[in-house]
Amino acid sequence: MLQYQLIRSNKRKTIGLQVKHGSIIIRAPHYVCEQDIAHIVKAKSAWLQRKVAEQNDRPKLQNNAFQKNSSLFINGELKTLDINFGLFSEIVIDNNTIQLTLSNRVKSAKSEVSQVKKQLETWFKQQTINYLDKQLSNKAEQVGVFPKSFKVRLYKARWGSCNSKAELSFSSLLAMTPDWVFDYVIIHELCHLIHMNHSPAFWQLVAIHCPNYQSAKIWLKTHHSQLHWPTV
């Protein structure tokens, strides 16, 4: 059975199927039962699988190359990297483009790639910190826990962690994910302050505070290869 994110709306009159960034999204009215939705997904499974494969294969060829016209996820949306030169280094998101300005001190192609990578890493870390500053305390109050501190690092094999001292760690690459997926990772780590394991009780607690956590896990798994951060 294909995995998909189900979005219901009172305004919809019909069921809509969409494949976006390699994920299947089903939009349906509230009155349509899940069994009917599952039948439609099954009937369209060949088309859906083909579109998922096409979208997942396309970015793998150039994603995270740190060169002009390569692709990166920003907040869950695939954007094209545009590299310019100026007196000051900066990054500006302009619609579907990442406008990255390098200082004029770049002396070689290799140096340019290295500086682009470093600049992006710094920017992703700051974006992740900004989002945590905005959301972590609210989510902690929601779960009923009190984290002592948090740090952000470029983790390549995990999205977050916590320890018995109530210290949380998060990957700076979370800035690549949609807010609802980022929120799941926050809730996940906060729930570990109550259950330091992945027991049924832990997942029950996650489900209470993040009902769409299964969809978030699927999004991370589906886009795993596109969220890779290579060395140069």
VOGU-3710 file (C-alpha; in Angstrom, 3 decimals, decimal comma):
1> mlqyqlirsn> 0,000/0,000/0,000  1,357/3,406/-0,958  2,059/5,842/1,870  0,490/9,282/1,544  -0,311/12,439/3,455  -4,056/13,022/3,788  -5,284/16,615/4,010  -8,998/17,140/4,619  -10,936/20,330/3,981  -14,515/21,508/4,345
11> krktiglqvk> -14,167/23,537/1,149  -13,293/20,596/-1,119  -15,966/18,823/-3,126  -13,718/16,281/-4,857  -10,653/14,180/-4,087  -7,355/15,507/-5,459  -4,141/13,511/-5,927  -0,778/15,275/-6,021  2,858/14,194/-6,059  5,105/16,965/-4,739
21> hgsiiiraph> 8,851/16,559/-4,099  8,454/12,784/-4,254  5,648/12,637/-1,667  2,019/11,726/-2,310  -0,555/14,202/-1,050  -4,284/13,409/-1,069  -6,747/16,263/-0,563  -10,286/15,222/0,283  -13,559/16,521/1,770  -14,229/15,593/5,392
31> yvceqdiahi> -17,213/13,427/4,491  -15,247/10,969/2,315  -14,266/7,854/4,294  -10,681/6,591/4,343  -11,701/3,302/2,695  -12,928/5,155/-0,402  -9,723/7,206/-0,464  -7,643/4,022/-0,227  -9,542/2,532/-3,204  -8,780/5,611/-5,319
41> vkaksawlqr> -5,090/5,532/-4,347  -4,954/1,835/-5,283  -6,604/2,501/-8,643  -4,084/5,270/-9,401  -1,093/3,477/-7,854  0,777/2,957/-11,141  0,586/6,666/-12,008  1,498/7,706/-8,462  4,496/5,365/-8,295  5,750/6,621/-11,665
51> kvaeqndrpk> 5,535/10,269/-10,582  7,247/9,564/-7,238  10,096/7,790/-9,046  10,473/10,628/-11,568  10,654/13,310/-8,879  12,995/11,352/-6,610  15,418/10,585/-9,435  15,568/14,128/-10,803  17,184/15,913/-7,822  19,632/13,087/-7,082
61> lqnnafqkns> 21,631/14,033/-10,154  22,502/17,505/-8,919  21,266/17,983/-5,359  23,781/19,492/-2,926  26,516/19,931/-5,556  27,210/23,444/-4,171  27,457/24,787/-7,711  25,323/27,158/-9,786  21,972/25,601/-10,810  22,272/22,740/-8,324
71> slfingelkt> 19,264/22,054/-6,100  18,667/22,211/-2,367  15,645/21,766/-0,144  14,698/24,855/1,850  11,767/24,474/4,238  10,535/21,460/2,279  10,702/23,078/-1,154  13,319/22,318/-3,794  15,104/25,494/-4,861  17,810/26,325/-7,417
81> ldinfglfse> 21,134/27,718/-6,294  22,292/30,914/-8,018  25,806/32,144/-7,197  26,906/35,752/-7,562  29,872/37,832/-6,381  29,944/41,003/-4,324  31,647/42,841/-1,498  29,693/40,997/1,216  28,597/37,378/1,575  24,867/36,800/1,978
91> ividnntiql> 22,018/34,400/1,185  18,555/35,545/0,096  15,656/33,238/-0,790  13,864/34,651/-3,833  10,819/32,544/-4,805  12,319/29,280/-6,102  15,917/30,514/-6,086  18,673/30,645/-3,461  20,553/33,854/-4,217  23,990/33,272/-2,701
101> tlsnrvksak> 26,536/36,081/-2,887  30,220/35,300/-2,402  32,902/37,816/-1,613  35,258/38,671/-4,479  38,130/36,949/-2,652  37,376/33,537/-4,242  40,447/32,530/-6,275  39,562/29,135/-7,807  36,666/26,842/-8,688  37,564/24,536/-5,805
111> sevsqvkkql> 37,720/27,462/-3,413  34,342/28,652/-4,675  32,646/25,313/-4,009  34,203/25,127/-0,549  33,080/28,659/0,323  29,551/28,050/-0,986  29,295/24,923/1,158  30,599/26,711/4,255  28,262/29,671/3,711  25,260/27,389/3,281
121> etwfkqqtin> 26,171/25,424/6,427  26,311/28,620/8,473  23,004/29,811/7,034  21,226/26,476/7,634  22,458/26,419/11,231  21,142/29,924/11,888  17,764/29,132/10,293  17,457/26,039/12,467  18,350/28,006/15,608  15,810/30,692/14,709
131> yldkqlsnka> 13,035/28,127/14,329  13,924/26,410/17,599  13,981/29,759/19,403  10,443/30,304/18,148  8,979/26,829/18,667  10,872/24,842/21,291  9,491/26,484/24,439  5,904/26,247/23,141  6,299/22,572/22,244  7,980/21,856/25,594
141> eqvgvfpksf> 5,053/23,448/27,445  2,665/21,399/25,310  4,413/18,132/26,230  4,933/19,229/29,825  8,716/19,001/29,999  11,549/21,430/30,668  14,633/20,961/28,460  17,775/22,416/30,021  19,357/23,559/26,738  19,706/22,806/23,061
151> kvrlykarwg> 22,477/22,905/20,481  22,530/22,729/16,700  25,200/20,869/14,738  25,616/19,424/11,270  24,613/15,853/12,036  24,605/13,631/8,964  23,075/10,473/10,432  20,411/11,777/12,816  17,912/14,594/13,153  18,037/15,040/16,893
161> scnskaelsf> 18,955/13,529/20,240  18,633/14,113/23,970  20,345/12,900/27,130  19,468/12,273/30,758  20,510/15,843/31,618  17,603/17,174/29,486  20,023/18,574/26,916  18,728/18,455/23,341  20,653/18,400/20,068  19,287/19,044/16,578
171> ssllamtpdw> 20,682/18,774/13,067  21,122/22,043/11,195  19,740/20,266/8,108  16,280/20,454/9,683  16,058/23,832/7,941  15,675/21,782/4,757  12,446/20,171/5,983  8,875/21,548/6,068  7,792/23,139/9,352  5,399/20,259/10,149
181> vfdyviihel> 8,267/17,757/9,800  10,596/19,947/11,886  7,850/20,126/14,536  7,691/16,325/14,611  11,429/16,095/15,325  11,061/18,635/18,140  8,150/16,699/19,666  10,068/13,435/19,232  13,040/14,665/21,254  10,878/16,321/23,910
191> chlihmnhsp> 8,946/13,078/24,431  12,275/11,345/25,056  12,576/13,466/28,192  9,705/11,336/29,536  10,477/8,031/27,805  14,185/7,488/27,039  13,333/4,718/24,561  11,093/3,932/21,599  8,548/1,902/23,526  4,804/1,838/22,698
201> afwqlvaihc> 4,292/4,372/25,507  6,765/6,725/23,805  5,015/6,553/20,438  1,634/6,992/22,103  2,910/10,201/23,668  4,300/11,383/20,318  0,942/10,671/18,660  -0,890/12,771/21,250  1,247/15,850/20,573  1,961/15,208/16,879
211> pnyqsakiwl> -0,946/13,283/15,300  0,668/13,367/11,833  3,995/11,949/13,009  3,710/8,947/10,690  3,493/11,258/7,670  6,528/13,178/8,949  8,540/9,955/9,281  7,535/8,988/5,742  8,600/12,407/4,410  12,040/12,070/5,999
221> kthhsqlhwp> 12,456/8,529/4,700  11,241/9,401/1,204  13,587/12,387/0,883  16,544/10,871/2,725  18,864/10,847/-0,303  17,971/14,453/-1,170  18,817/15,657/2,349  22,337/14,257/2,154  25,157/16,736/2,847  28,330/15,558/1,064
231> tv> 31,915/16,519/1,733  33,868/18,402/-0,955
//
